[in-house]
Amino acid sequence: AKDLIIDAGNANYHDTNRRAEEAAVKGPRFMGIGVSGGEEGARFGPSIMGGGAKDAWDQVGHILEAISAKHGETPCAAYLGEAGAGHLVKTVHNGIEYADMQIIAEIYGLMRNGAALSPSEIGALFGEWNAGSLHSFLVEVTAEVLAATDPQTGHPVVDVIKDAAGQKGTGRWTVIEALRLGQSASAIEAAVGARSWSSEKEMRQAAEAVLGGAVGAIGATPEVLAEAFLAARLLAYAQGFRVIAAASEEYGWSLDPAVIARIWRAGCIIRADLLDDIADAFAHGAPQGELLLAPGFAERLVRHLPALRQVVAEAVHAGHPVPALAAALSWYDTMRRGHGTAGLIQAQRDRF
């Protein structure tokens, strides 16, 4: 067999497309493989998103399936498509991860600053939520970190960590690709923006002194917050899969969203019980390929959206920042209207 080069890092899929083209002309075959799982995935198996020449996957796929995480007996590894398909899917995975983490942070902030709960009390709630429909790796680790105490100061660990979030760029790539492909992953964009704003610690401290940083109380119960969290998570996943669908059409990759949802069910950072439902929804033919329209999902959104409305409204009224929750809600309200306001924009464009 010919030599095979595998790039299993967080590469920009445009680079992977270019490298695959060059490799097809100049020599060794080339694969771009998305890998998610962190340190735990390295030890116990990650989620593996294969891209590149199909014959190359046929050569090494059995090895990658063997080392991948398993959901039951099913390997969380699959061949997805040519060239940069695997890296595109990994990029969107990371974008959804950004959104989910930001949604969690906003829910935490509302409970901490709007309901005066302690980190340990909030952590206990996340632990309870992890036993239900919100079960996921990110909810699990959130419960753990909120329960942790700094041994040197005795304060909650979350309070001694500087509130300036870092980022490696993959969330930003997701936003860029969404816009380039004629989409808008607004919940992911809000999460990227929130991380960028968080890094401006000195500016925020100066603004608090000038503008005032006080926030008011909120009345949403933990049960309402959990419902709002679930609704926003559903919408963030739906936006991510729309980006994948747009890229699939652009490059002729025929990316299968059901397969993608299945290989995200174990090993990766965004693994969640919700992905079983997403995989089933796509496998049974979501109308127009839209998760929002899939049987069961539409009903869940309608059921949980009143909670998201209540939480966003209370947050806005009391001055709490909820960029991801608000962006998810605005997108939902835009997409459910068969007749919108863009006619006026078109009239304005015609006029000038």
Disulfide bonds with the S-S distance in Angstrom:
none
